């Protein structure tokens, strides 16, 4: 059985988890909603991406202490510790240009 290819060139998941203040850290209180908003605004600035990029707010992606977190498929490129100011580079360099933003790629702890 063959699996059909995605209709999207890129699928971007952005953690929106909101934990209580005294719990383990989470992406929501660190500005994750603003990152989703900035991604949508940047997509609007690039009409060539409409229909080929899907932005999906998600639950926990895992690196809670290092959020806000984003993962871009199909390459499975992880970005963590994001700021709204980073979104333009991700859209311009990765989603438009096809090259992940090296300075923002998450380095998983070993």
Wavefront OBJ file of the C-alpha trace (Angstrom):
o trace
v 0.000 0.000 0.000
v 1.479 3.348 -0.960
v 0.916 6.401 1.181
v -0.285 9.469 -0.722
v 1.928 12.521 -0.579
v 0.769 15.486 1.463
v -0.875 18.290 -0.448
v 1.292 20.695 1.575
v 4.940 21.391 0.891
v 5.417 22.320 4.564
v 3.387 21.574 7.672
v 4.332 23.711 10.667
v 3.297 22.751 14.197
v 3.583 25.364 16.955
v 3.098 24.358 20.587
v 0.353 26.265 22.414
v 0.408 24.375 25.728
v -0.651 26.459 28.749
v 0.352 25.053 32.122
v -0.348 26.678 35.498
v 2.329 29.123 36.712
v 3.817 26.749 39.304
v 3.975 23.749 36.936
v 6.610 22.666 34.431
v 7.295 25.462 31.884
v 5.154 25.619 28.756
v 5.122 27.469 25.454
v 1.826 29.339 25.865
v 2.939 31.762 28.579
v 6.162 32.412 26.653
v 4.418 33.955 23.649
v 3.396 30.977 21.517
v 0.071 32.561 20.460
v 1.948 35.597 19.179
v 4.217 33.306 17.156
v 1.195 31.665 15.497
v -0.205 35.122 14.746
v 3.124 36.278 13.288
v 3.331 33.133 11.121
v -0.141 33.839 9.730
v 0.811 37.459 9.035
v 4.020 36.407 7.285
v 2.088 33.904 5.145
v -0.240 36.725 4.140
v 2.841 38.626 2.950
v 3.779 35.652 0.731
v 0.725 34.696 -1.342
v 2.840 32.104 -3.182
v 2.786 30.041 0.033
v -1.009 29.877 0.375
v -2.145 26.339 -0.256
v 1.347 24.893 0.169
v 2.007 25.678 3.853
v -0.196 24.580 6.746
v 0.222 26.239 10.154
v -1.203 24.117 12.984
v -1.316 25.201 16.623
v -0.552 22.068 18.613
v -0.336 20.608 22.069
v 2.965 19.858 23.736
v 5.840 19.046 21.375
v 8.252 18.025 24.120
v 11.104 20.482 24.782
v 9.066 22.358 27.414
v 12.008 24.031 29.136
v 13.205 25.494 25.831
v 9.958 26.761 24.252
v 8.181 28.207 22.443
v 8.668 25.257 20.109
v 7.954 24.724 16.420
v 8.576 21.787 14.110
v 8.517 22.042 10.319
v 7.739 18.958 8.260
v 8.573 17.161 6.019
v 12.196 17.728 7.136
v 11.342 17.581 10.855
v 13.325 20.751 11.578
v 12.868 21.878 15.176
v 13.025 25.489 16.307
v 12.845 26.330 20.033
v 13.175 29.395 22.218
v 11.455 31.367 19.495
v 10.634 35.045 19.540
v 8.184 36.811 17.234
v 11.217 38.477 15.620
v 12.419 35.007 14.461
v 9.307 34.259 12.423
v 10.217 36.399 9.399
v 13.535 34.546 8.987
v 11.793 31.156 9.237
v 9.268 32.129 6.582
v 11.731 33.893 4.262
v 14.634 31.461 4.547
v 12.948 28.115 5.237
v 9.428 28.223 3.790
v 10.225 30.457 0.804
v 13.943 29.782 0.331
v 13.963 26.090 1.237
v 16.850 26.334 3.723
v 16.310 25.908 7.463
v 17.492 28.826 9.613
v 20.674 27.335 11.091
v 20.995 29.803 13.969
v 17.495 28.875 15.206
v 17.611 25.086 14.816
v 17.118 23.361 18.154
v 20.063 21.361 19.468
v 18.599 18.438 21.416
v 20.314 17.766 24.747
v 22.460 14.657 24.704
l 1 2 3 4 5 6 7 8 9 10 11 12 13 14 15 16 17 18 19 20 21 22 23 24 25 26 27 28 29 30 31 32 33 34 35 36 37 38 39 40 41 42 43 44 45 46 47 48 49 50 51 52 53 54 55 56 57 58 59 60 61 62 63 64 65 66 67 68 69 70 71 72 73 74 75 76 77 78 79 80 81 82 83 84 85 86 87 88 89 90 91 92 93 94 95 96 97 98 99 100 101 102 103 104 105 106 107 108 109 110
